[in-house]
Amino acid sequence: MPHLDHPSSAGFLLRKALFVLRRPKMNRNAVSVSEEYSAGWASYLKYLDQASDLRDWLLIPGVDDEAGFYNGQGKLSWGEFACAEYYRSVLQGLLAKHFPSAQSVTEFGAGVGRNLLYLKEQRPELRAAGYELCAPGVDVARAAAQKFGLDVRYEQLDYLRDPPEKYVLPKADVVFTLFSLEQLPDGVDRAIENILAQATLGAIHIEPVPENYPFGLRGLLGRLDHWKVDYLAGFDRAVRRLRGLQVSVERLESAHNPLMFPSAYVLRKA
Ligand SMILES: C[S@@+](CC[C@H](N)C(=O)[O-])C[C@H]1O[C@@H](n2cnc3c(N)ncnc32)[C@H](O)[C@@H]1O
């Protein structure tokens, strides 16, 4: 008999499959993304007020450590999974491995800016900055940088639609996205070009790219779910079309979403 705290994986998968099959097809656009995240990020102000130190802010108790089903080393797993910590350590590892000389980074779609505070704390000499679509995200990110005394600059930008004069931050050695391009069912070619134009060495993108999902049950369900929620389309093709880039890709072992198999793309300028 399974322990009550450990729900059955088979039951979960069945319920999830029915949910994905029945859920209506969404239509994601700039307005819906902005509305969704503006409300979400504004609510983080209370967590920032409650955080007594940076660790509490980077891994918010009761928010970032909730037990649930997740993708753990390629297996359907249940429990607490500190996914934010995991993704940040993957990012940091890729930065060290592929761009060891990098002195500056800019995140695009930085949310409330926690990835950058993490990097800045780990490597104080790194110049770090971030752009974010939603004003409440920028406001919370700036307040957090100030609260924890870390020199990270945040600015508001729509990297798909805004004109060149909105790119007010200096170019960085390395630019990156972490689950931000995922919000783009259209226009990914333009977004990558805009983002890459702000880098001297290259880019790192950790994003769900369904073309790279495995062909097992969860991989196939994940592809269907990704399409239903109108997530990122055509990323791999868009990257391969760009000239003068060295591309390397690896699939991550784990993910917060049990139907997600994120990819890490490293784009190095020749
Ligand atoms: C899932 S959140 C990830 C936030 C952050 N990267 C992290 O790892 O915590 C996606 C973020 O991308 C931002 N975003 C989506 N489309 C954007 C765009 N066109 N320009 C700038 N930011 C965008 C959203 O507003 C949201 O804050």
The ligand as an ORCA input file, in Angstrom:
! r2SCAN-3c Opt
* xyz 0 1
  C       8.834     31.750    -16.527
  S       9.338     33.404    -16.242
  C      11.066     33.164    -15.934
  C      11.687     34.302    -15.201
  C      13.182     34.138    -14.909
  N      13.926     33.921    -16.103
  C      13.426     33.020    -13.915
  O      14.084     32.015    -14.274
  O      12.991     33.146    -12.750
  C       9.335     34.101    -17.891
  C       9.630     35.599    -17.900
  O       9.879     36.029    -19.244
  C       9.287     37.308    -19.408
  N       9.051     37.559    -20.833
  C       8.223     36.880    -21.664
  N       8.246     37.438    -22.891
  C       9.113     38.499    -22.826
  C       9.550     39.474    -23.762
  N       9.091     39.473    -25.022
  N      10.440     40.410    -23.363
  C      10.907     40.409    -22.081
  N      10.536     39.510    -21.148
  C       9.635     38.562    -21.512
  C       7.985     37.202    -18.605
  O       7.449     38.462    -18.317
  C       8.456     36.434    -17.379
  O       8.906     37.300    -16.374
*
